[in-house]
Amino acid sequence: MGMLKEFKEFAVKGNVVDMAVGIIIGAAFGKIVSSFVADVIMPPIGLLLGGVDFTNLAITLKAAAGDAPAVVLGYGKFVQSVVDFTIVAFAIFLVVKAMNSMKKKEEETPAEPPKQEVLLTEIRDILKQK
């Protein structure tokens, strides 16, 4: 019974729930970015490069012979994955940079000191004047 209670405490901790939400949102964001790259970014790049579709780029290592299929090195899919990763990494960089700049602005504005501290400061200043 102790192990079940311990697992329950672990599973409902804020950090675990936050991590799960982050993973779910990250997976959804990955799908959005993959679609953006495949459907919006890559067609113009392929057009600029003469209509090249990266996913179809491959080198045939051994031609098909009889029933044996051809052996190909499909480097185009790898190039596409690298481009996807670069765009995702850049997008995450921009989000983190924006969050950090917002956090700095929050840190720059000093918090209002407690009333007790203000009162003590006033008393200290009055005592210094005497």
C-alpha positions, 0 to 999 in steps of 0.5 A: 500500500505504501508504494501505491501511495508514493506513486500517487504522490509522484504522479500528481505532483505539479512538475509531472503534470506540467511536463505532461502538458508541455509534451502534449503541446510540444507534439501538437506544435511539432505537427504545426511546424512540420506542416508549415515547413512541408506545405509553405516553406519547402515549395518556394525553396524547391521552386528556387532550386529548379523544382527540386523536391528534397524528399525524392532525392536519392542515390541508387547504390544498386539497381533493381535486378529481377525480384530484388528491389533497388538499393537506394540512399534516400538522403532527401528525407534526411535533408528535409528533416534537417530543414524541419529541425532548423525551423523548429529550433529557430521557432523555439529560440524566438519563443524562449527569447520573447519569454526571457525579455518579458521576464526581464521586464517583470524583474526590472519593475521593483515590487512595492515594499511591505507597509511594515518596511516602509514604516520602519524606513520612515522611523529610521529617517525621522531618528536620523533627523534628530 
